[in-house]
Amino acid sequence: MSSRPRAAWPLVAVFTAGYLAAYLLPTIVGRLSVYLGLSTAQAGLVGSALLLSSASAGFSLAGRVETYGPCRPARVGLVLCVVGYGCAALAGTVPLVVAGAVVGGFGSGTATAVAAAGIAAQSDPHRTSSLGLLSVSATAGALYLTVPHLGGGHRLPFASIALVALLVWPATSRLGGSAAAGPAAPSAGRLPHRRSGLVLAGGMLVWSMAQNALWGVSSRIGVDQVGLSEVTIGAVFAAALGAGLLGVMGAGVLGSKLGRAVPIGVGTAVIAGSIVLSSSAGSLGSFATGEILWNTVYPVVLSYLIGLAASLDVRGRWAVLAGSASSVGVACGPVLGSVLSEEAGFTGMGLILGATTLLIALPVTAVALHIGGRPLVPGSVRRRGGAPAALLAVTTGAVPGAVPKVGAPEQAVTEISIPALRRRRLGRSAFRTAGPEGGQSNTYASTSDR
């Protein structure tokens, strides 16, 4: 994306259109099973195919959004959403519904990839990702409240996603045009923070798989283990979605005050406990507490994970790759939950998923700490191989306001690329510290070979 951040609301709108299918997956799968005569496993496979198609679009577009420009791929993705989900809504046979879902899923992944790349270019990626999650949660919540009262069989959920994509279309004109071609194309640039990015992408895959493994069997836990009616379970899920909205708003207010490591680490630990509580519930109180607590914290941690992925690369490549890996985990989660519940029971499944979630919290939190998830304290920002910047400022008499305040996010060191021909012409004396002529400065520029 462009180095100059653009308005956030078009990205939030495109993010909502791309992410909505994943939020509506439970009702899509349920209606396919009821109205098209598919078994639960077959309907789940259709949902998995939709999400895997979405993930493949993300993997395909990683690093290419800046090359094509955000507007064109966003419009292509929205067109695929309208055509694919629209055909799935109009079709009455299973093969056509599956084909439409796969095409629509690819469009959802394309739109999400564009939004993720744009979020990474924002000055505050976490705030924008929180707004996106708040928007998609509110949209999905409104649909969950209205769709059950309108009937329509399997057609209505697909038609709803297509309609949202159509409504979002005008926002694409505010995303910007095609990027200029040239030697600085992002696809040719070296992917930064490779080790941290791979750990984060793998962690988000397993993390999302564990969350959706529980979500896929939560209704069965309520009916089979707790003995609740479908009406009561629906009320619990509605309360959980409302709590999720509050969680997202809380994450937006909290922002970067605690860094990223604390919300990710502590939040994931709370999620692990909620998974165990929900899966071992024997009464309405414990079941509702586990589901509501889980749905409150889940979007909070997810918003920080998206913001962390965006911070790894301003061009958004890691944000797209990590988001696509998360989509793969979402697609495989219901299958994992069904297998574990059949083999180990609901309680055993919860213990396995809870322990896995805790283990995943360790490397993901380590990435957040390594990249700069801590709040800034005196001495936490360093020059390469030098003394802490805060201490340097005290000893060199830096201008007031040049020292970051305690609690501010860490400052990244900017890499400046110089062509090889110019490097041969420049001597060591051509480089100096950045700042006003003849004055002291606390900011340093560095050069590196590409």
C-alpha positions as CSV (number, residue, x, y, z in Angstrom):
1,M,0.0,0.0,0.0
2,S,1.0,3.6,-0.2
3,S,3.4,4.9,2.4
4,R,0.8,7.7,3.2
5,P,-2.0,6.2,5.3
6,R,-5.5,6.6,3.8
7,A,-8.8,6.9,5.5
8,A,-9.7,3.9,7.5
9,W,-13.4,3.6,6.8
10,P,-13.1,2.1,3.2
11,L,-10.7,-0.6,4.6
12,V,-13.2,-1.3,7.4
13,A,-16.0,-1.7,4.9
14,V,-14.0,-4.0,2.6
15,F,-12.8,-6.0,5.7
16,T,-16.5,-6.4,6.7
17,A,-17.5,-7.7,3.3
18,G,-14.6,-10.2,3.2
19,Y,-14.8,-11.5,6.8
20,L,-18.6,-11.8,7.0
21,A,-18.8,-15.3,5.5
22,A,-16.6,-16.7,8.3
23,Y,-18.9,-15.2,10.9
24,L,-22.0,-16.6,9.3
25,L,-20.6,-20.0,8.8
26,P,-22.6,-21.7,11.6
27,T,-25.9,-20.6,10.1
28,I,-24.7,-21.5,6.5
29,V,-23.8,-25.0,7.6
30,G,-26.9,-25.5,9.6
31,R,-29.2,-24.4,6.8
32,L,-27.4,-26.5,4.2
33,S,-28.0,-29.5,6.4
34,V,-31.7,-28.8,7.1
35,Y,-32.8,-27.5,3.7
36,L,-30.6,-29.4,1.2
37,G,-30.7,-32.7,3.0
38,L,-26.9,-32.8,3.7
39,S,-25.5,-34.6,6.7
40,T,-23.8,-32.5,9.3
41,A,-20.4,-33.7,8.1
42,Q,-21.2,-32.9,4.4
43,A,-22.5,-29.5,5.3
44,G,-19.4,-28.9,7.3
45,L,-17.3,-29.8,4.3
46,V,-19.0,-27.2,2.2
47,G,-18.2,-24.6,4.8
48,S,-14.6,-25.8,5.0
49,A,-14.4,-25.6,1.1
50,L,-15.6,-22.0,1.3
51,L,-13.0,-21.0,3.9
52,L,-10.2,-22.9,2.2
53,S,-11.0,-21.1,-1.0
54,S,-10.8,-17.8,0.9
55,A,-7.4,-18.8,2.4
56,S,-6.1,-19.7,-1.1
57,A,-7.0,-16.2,-2.3
58,G,-5.0,-14.7,0.5
59,F,-1.9,-16.8,-0.1
60,S,-2.1,-15.9,-3.8
61,L,-2.3,-12.2,-3.2
62,A,0.3,-11.9,-0.5
63,G,2.8,-9.3,-1.6
64,R,0.9,-8.4,-4.8
65,V,-1.8,-6.0,-3.6
66,E,0.7,-3.1,-3.8
67,T,1.6,-4.1,-7.4
68,Y,-2.0,-4.2,-8.6
69,G,-3.2,-1.3,-6.4
70,P,-5.9,-1.8,-3.8
71,C,-8.9,-0.7,-5.8
72,R,-8.8,-3.2,-8.7
73,P,-8.4,-6.5,-6.6
74,A,-11.0,-5.2,-4.0
75,R,-13.5,-4.8,-6.8
76,V,-12.7,-8.1,-8.3
77,G,-13.2,-9.7,-4.9
78,L,-16.5,-8.0,-4.3
79,V,-17.7,-9.0,-7.8
80,L,-16.8,-12.7,-7.0
81,C,-18.7,-12.4,-3.7
82,V,-21.8,-11.1,-5.4
83,V,-21.6,-13.6,-8.3
84,G,-20.6,-16.6,-6.2
85,Y,-22.8,-16.2,-3.2
86,G,-25.6,-14.9,-5.4
87,C,-25.5,-18.1,-7.5
88,A,-25.4,-20.2,-4.3
89,A,-28.5,-18.4,-3.1
90,L,-30.4,-19.0,-6.4
91,A,-29.2,-22.6,-7.0
92,G,-31.3,-25.5,-5.8
93,T,-28.8,-28.3,-6.4
94,V,-25.9,-29.2,-4.2
95,P,-23.1,-29.0,-6.9
96,L,-24.2,-25.5,-7.9
97,V,-24.4,-24.4,-4.3
98,V,-20.9,-25.8,-3.6
99,A,-19.5,-24.1,-6.7
100,G,-21.0,-20.8,-5.8
101,A,-19.7,-21.0,-2.2
102,V,-16.2,-21.7,-3.5
103,V,-16.2,-18.8,-5.9
104,G,-17.7,-16.5,-3.3
105,G,-15.1,-17.7,-0.8
106,F,-12.3,-16.8,-3.2
107,G,-13.9,-13.3,-3.4
108,S,-14.1,-13.0,0.4
109,G,-10.4,-13.9,0.7
110,T,-9.5,-11.4,-2.0
111,A,-11.4,-8.6,-0.3
112,T,-9.8,-9.6,3.1
113,A,-6.3,-9.6,1.6
114,V,-6.8,-6.0,0.3
115,A,-8.1,-4.8,3.7
116,A,-5.3,-6.5,5.6
117,A,-2.6,-4.9,3.4
118,G,-4.3,-1.5,3.8
119,I,-4.6,-2.0,7.6
120,A,-0.8,-2.7,7.7
121,A,-0.1,0.7,6.1
122,Q,-2.2,2.6,8.7
123,S,-0.4,4.6,11.4
124,D,-2.4,2.6,14.0
125,P,-3.1,-0.9,12.6
126,H,-4.6,-2.2,15.8
127,R,-7.2,0.6,15.9
128,T,-8.2,-0.1,12.3
129,S,-8.4,-3.9,12.8
130,S,-10.5,-3.3,16.0
131,L,-12.9,-1.1,13.9
132,G,-13.1,-3.8,11.3
133,L,-13.9,-6.6,13.8
134,L,-16.4,-4.3,15.5
135,S,-18.1,-3.7,12.1
136,V,-18.2,-7.3,11.0
137,S,-19.4,-8.4,14.5
138,A,-22.2,-5.9,14.5
139,T,-23.2,-6.8,10.9
140,A,-23.2,-10.5,11.7
141,G,-25.1,-9.9,15.0
142,A,-27.8,-8.0,13.1
143,L,-28.1,-10.8,10.6
144,Y,-28.3,-13.5,13.3
145,L,-31.2,-11.6,14.9
146,T,-33.1,-11.2,11.6
147,V,-32.3,-14.2,9.4
148,P,-34.0,-16.8,11.7
149,H,-37.3,-14.8,11.4
150,L,-37.3,-14.5,7.6
151,G,-37.0,-18.1,6.5
152,G,-35.6,-18.5,3.0
153,G,-33.9,-21.8,3.6
154,H,-30.2,-21.9,2.6
155,R,-30.7,-18.9,0.2
156,L,-30.9,-16.1,2.8
157,P,-27.4,-16.3,4.4
158,F,-25.7,-16.4,1.0
159,A,-27.9,-13.6,-0.3
160,S,-27.1,-11.5,2.8
161,I,-23.3,-11.8,2.1
162,A,-23.8,-10.9,-1.5
163,L,-25.9,-7.9,-0.6
164,V,-23.3,-6.6,1.9
165,A,-20.6,-7.0,-0.8
166,L,-22.8,-5.0,-3.2
167,L,-23.3,-2.2,-0.6
168,V,-19.6,-2.0,0.0
169,W,-18.7,-1.5,-3.7
170,P,-18.8,2.4,-3.6
171,A,-16.2,2.4,-0.8
172,T,-13.6,0.9,-3.2
173,S,-13.3,4.2,-5.0
174,R,-11.6,5.6,-1.9
175,L,-8.9,2.9,-1.7
176,G,-6.7,4.5,-4.4
177,G,-5.7,3.4,-7.9
178,S,-3.1,1.1,-9.3
179,A,0.5,1.3,-8.1
180,A,3.2,2.5,-10.4
181,A,5.3,-0.2,-11.8
182,G,9.0,0.0,-11.2
183,P,12.1,-1.5,-9.6
184,A,10.6,-0.9,-6.1
185,A,7.8,-3.4,-6.6
186,P,6.9,-5.0,-3.3
187,S,7.0,-8.5,-4.7
188,A,10.7,-8.1,-5.3
189,G,11.4,-6.8,-1.8
190,R,12.7,-9.1,0.9
191,L,10.1,-10.3,3.3
192,P,11.1,-8.9,6.7
193,H,11.0,-10.7,10.0
194,R,10.7,-14.1,8.4
195,R,11.2,-16.2,11.5
196,S,8.8,-14.1,13.6
197,G,6.3,-14.1,10.7
198,L,6.3,-17.8,10.2
199,V,5.9,-18.4,14.0
200,L,3.0,-16.0,14.1
201,A,1.3,-17.5,11.0
202,G,1.7,-21.0,12.3
203,G,0.5,-19.9,15.8
204,M,-2.6,-18.2,14.3
205,L,-3.4,-21.3,12.3
206,V,-3.4,-23.6,15.4
207,W,-5.0,-20.8,17.6
208,S,-7.9,-20.4,15.1
209,M,-8.3,-24.1,14.7
210,A,-8.7,-24.6,18.5
211,Q,-11.3,-21.7,18.7
212,N,-13.4,-23.1,15.9
213,A,-13.1,-26.7,17.1
214,L,-15.1,-25.5,20.2
215,W,-17.4,-23.3,18.2
216,G,-18.3,-26.1,15.9
217,V,-19.5,-28.4,18.7
218,S,-20.8,-25.8,21.2
219,S,-24.4,-26.4,20.2
220,R,-24.0,-30.1,20.7
221,I,-22.4,-29.6,24.1
222,G,-25.5,-27.6,25.1
223,V,-28.0,-30.1,23.9
224,D,-26.3,-33.4,24.6
225,Q,-24.3,-32.7,27.8
226,V,-26.1,-29.8,29.5
227,G,-29.6,-30.7,28.3
228,L,-30.6,-27.3,27.0
229,S,-33.2,-26.5,24.4
230,E,-32.3,-24.9,21.1
231,V,-34.1,-21.7,22.1
232,T,-32.0,-21.5,25.3
233,I,-28.8,-22.2,23.4
234,G,-29.7,-19.5,20.9
235,A,-30.2,-17.0,23.7
236,V,-26.7,-17.9,25.1
237,F,-25.1,-17.4,21.7
238,A,-26.8,-14.1,21.2
239,A,-25.6,-12.9,24.6
240,A,-22.1,-14.2,23.7
241,L,-22.1,-12.2,20.4
242,G,-23.2,-9.1,22.3
243,A,-20.3,-9.6,24.7
244,G,-18.0,-10.0,21.8
245,L,-19.0,-6.5,20.6
246,L,-18.2,-5.1,24.0
247,G,-14.8,-6.9,23.9
248,V,-13.9,-5.4,20.5
249,M,-14.9,-1.9,21.8
250,G,-12.8,-2.4,24.9
251,A,-9.8,-3.4,22.7
252,G,-10.2,-0.3,20.7
253,V,-10.2,1.9,23.9
254,L,-7.2,0.0,25.4
255,G,-5.2,0.4,22.2
256,S,-1.5,0.1,22.7
257,K,-1.4,1.1,26.3
258,L,-0.3,-2.3,27.5
259,G,1.6,-3.2,24.3
260,R,0.6,-6.3,22.4
261,A,2.2,-9.1,24.4
262,V,0.1,-8.6,27.6
263,P,-3.3,-8.7,25.8
264,I,-2.3,-11.6,23.6
265,G,-0.7,-13.7,26.4
266,V,-3.2,-13.0,29.2
267,G,-6.2,-13.1,26.8
268,T,-5.1,-16.5,25.3
269,A,-4.8,-17.9,28.8
270,V,-8.3,-16.7,29.6
271,I,-9.6,-18.3,26.4
272,A,-8.0,-21.6,27.3
273,G,-9.8,-21.6,30.7
274,S,-13.1,-20.7,29.0
275,I,-12.7,-23.6,26.5
276,V,-12.3,-26.0,29.4
277,L,-15.2,-24.5,31.3
278,S,-17.6,-24.6,28.3
279,S,-16.7,-28.2,27.3
280,S,-17.0,-29.6,30.8
281,A,-20.2,-27.6,31.7
282,G,-23.0,-29.5,33.4
283,S,-25.4,-26.6,34.0
284,L,-26.7,-23.6,32.2
285,G,-24.7,-21.3,34.4
286,S,-21.3,-22.8,33.7
287,F,-22.1,-23.3,30.0
288,A,-23.2,-19.7,29.6
289,T,-20.3,-18.3,31.6
290,G,-17.8,-20.2,29.5
291,E,-19.3,-19.2,26.1
292,I,-19.8,-15.5,27.0
293,L,-16.4,-15.2,28.5
294,W,-14.8,-16.9,25.6
295,N,-16.6,-14.7,23.0
296,T,-15.7,-11.6,25.0
297,V,-12.0,-12.2,24.9
298,Y,-11.7,-14.0,21.6
299,P,-12.1,-10.9,19.3
300,V,-9.9,-8.8,21.6
301,V,-6.9,-11.2,21.2
302,L,-7.7,-11.6,17.5
303,S,-7.5,-7.8,17.0
304,Y,-4.1,-7.7,18.6
305,L,-2.9,-10.7,16.5
306,I,-4.0,-8.9,13.3
307,G,-2.3,-5.7,14.5
308,L,0.9,-7.7,15.3
309,A,0.9,-9.3,11.8
310,A,0.4,-5.9,10.2
311,S,3.3,-4.4,12.2
312,L,5.7,-7.0,10.7
313,D,5.6,-5.5,7.3
314,V,4.1,-2.1,6.3
315,R,3.3,-3.6,2.8
316,G,0.9,-6.0,4.5
317,R,2.4,-9.2,3.3
318,W,2.6,-10.8,6.7
319,A,-0.9,-9.6,7.5
320,V,-2.3,-11.3,4.5
321,L,-0.3,-14.5,5.0
322,A,-1.2,-14.7,8.7
323,G,-4.8,-14.0,8.0
324,S,-4.9,-16.8,5.3
325,A,-3.3,-19.2,7.8
326,S,-5.9,-18.3,10.3
327,S,-8.6,-19.0,7.6
328,V,-7.1,-22.5,7.1
329,G,-7.4,-23.1,10.9
330,V,-11.0,-21.8,10.9
331,A,-11.8,-24.2,8.1
332,C,-10.3,-27.2,9.8
333,G,-11.6,-26.4,13.3
334,P,-15.1,-28.0,13.1
335,V,-13.7,-31.2,11.8
336,L,-11.1,-31.4,14.6
337,G,-13.8,-30.6,17.2
338,S,-16.0,-33.4,15.9
339,V,-13.2,-36.0,15.9
340,L,-12.0,-35.1,19.4
341,S,-15.5,-35.0,20.9
342,E,-16.2,-38.5,19.5
343,E,-12.9,-40.0,20.6
344,A,-12.3,-38.2,24.0
345,G,-15.7,-36.8,24.9
346,F,-16.5,-33.2,25.3
347,T,-14.6,-32.8,28.5
348,G,-11.5,-34.5,27.1
349,M,-11.8,-32.4,23.9
350,G,-11.8,-29.2,26.1
351,L,-8.7,-30.3,28.0
352,I,-6.8,-31.0,24.8
353,L,-7.9,-27.7,23.1
354,G,-7.2,-25.7,26.3
355,A,-3.7,-27.2,26.7
356,T,-3.0,-26.6,23.0
357,T,-4.2,-23.0,23.3
358,L,-1.9,-22.4,26.2
359,L,1.1,-23.8,24.4
360,I,0.4,-21.6,21.4
361,A,0.3,-18.6,23.6
362,L,4.0,-18.9,24.4
363,P,5.6,-18.5,20.9
364,V,3.0,-16.0,19.8
365,T,3.6,-13.8,22.9
366,A,7.3,-14.2,22.3
367,V,6.9,-12.7,18.8
368,A,4.9,-9.8,20.3
369,L,7.7,-9.1,22.8
370,H,10.4,-9.4,20.1
371,I,8.7,-7.1,17.6
372,G,7.8,-4.5,20.2
373,G,4.7,-5.6,22.1
374,R,5.9,-4.1,25.4
375,P,4.9,-0.6,26.4
376,L,7.9,1.8,26.2
377,V,9.9,2.2,29.4
378,P,13.1,4.1,29.8
379,G,15.8,2.2,28.1
380,S,13.6,0.0,25.9
381,V,14.4,1.8,22.6
382,R,18.0,1.2,21.4
383,R,20.0,2.2,18.5
384,R,21.7,-0.7,16.8
385,G,24.6,-1.7,19.1
386,G,24.2,1.5,21.1
387,A,22.9,2.7,24.4
388,P,19.2,3.1,25.2
389,A,17.7,6.1,23.5
390,A,16.1,7.5,26.6
391,L,19.4,7.5,28.4
392,L,21.1,9.1,25.4
393,A,18.6,11.9,25.4
394,V,19.2,12.7,29.0
395,T,23.0,12.8,28.6
396,T,23.1,14.7,25.3
397,G,20.6,17.4,26.1
398,A,18.1,16.5,23.5
399,V,15.4,19.0,22.6
400,P,12.2,18.7,24.8
401,G,9.6,16.5,23.1
402,A,12.2,14.3,21.3
403,V,12.1,11.6,24.0
404,P,9.1,9.2,23.7
405,K,6.8,9.2,26.7
406,V,6.5,6.1,28.9
407,G,3.8,3.9,27.6
408,A,4.3,4.9,24.0
409,P,4.8,2.2,21.3
410,E,8.4,1.5,20.3
411,Q,10.0,3.3,17.4
412,A,11.2,1.2,14.5
413,V,14.5,1.8,12.8
414,T,14.0,2.8,9.2
415,E,16.0,1.0,6.5
416,I,17.2,3.2,3.6
417,S,18.1,1.4,0.4
418,I,20.7,2.9,-1.8
419,P,21.4,1.5,-5.3
420,A,24.8,-0.2,-5.8
421,L,25.9,2.4,-8.4
422,R,25.4,5.3,-6.0
423,R,27.0,3.4,-3.1
424,R,30.3,3.1,-5.1
425,R,30.3,6.9,-5.6
426,L,29.5,7.8,-2.0
427,G,32.2,7.8,0.7
428,R,31.9,7.2,4.4
429,S,31.9,11.0,5.0
430,A,28.6,11.3,3.1
431,F,26.7,9.8,6.0
432,R,25.9,11.6,9.3
433,T,23.2,11.6,11.9
434,A,19.8,13.0,10.9
435,G,18.6,16.3,12.4
436,P,19.0,20.1,12.0
437,E,22.2,21.4,10.6
438,G,24.8,21.8,13.4
439,G,22.4,20.5,16.1
440,Q,22.2,17.4,18.2
441,S,19.6,14.8,17.2
442,N,18.3,11.6,18.7
443,T,17.2,10.1,15.4
444,Y,19.5,7.9,13.4
445,A,19.2,6.7,9.8
446,S,20.8,3.4,8.7
447,T,21.7,2.0,5.3
448,S,21.6,-1.6,4.3
449,D,22.2,-3.6,1.2
450,R,19.1,-5.2,-0.3
